[in-house]
Amino acid sequence: MTTVFERVRDIAADKLSIETEEIKPESSFTNDLNADSLDVVELIMALEEEFSVGGKEVEISDEEAEGLNTINDVLSFLKTKGISD
């Protein structure tokens, strides 16, 4: 079974058109992975879709999205929503 990190990493790699090896837990979406604002919006939408399963929807508000600057930020946020390995 894939870990939450691997799932987030794979989504980021797909949406940002980069190799998974370039993505580390501490990677910043804008500074390290060169995401622009549209990329970040698409990434947030993909994360909501990926982690909304079994009748449990994950919604990320605009305010919450502003705090998701790194892969670790996303992992911490998902953990608060009850999503972990």
Helices and strands as residue ranges (DSSP letters): H 4-16, G 20-22, H 37-51, H 62-66, H 71-80
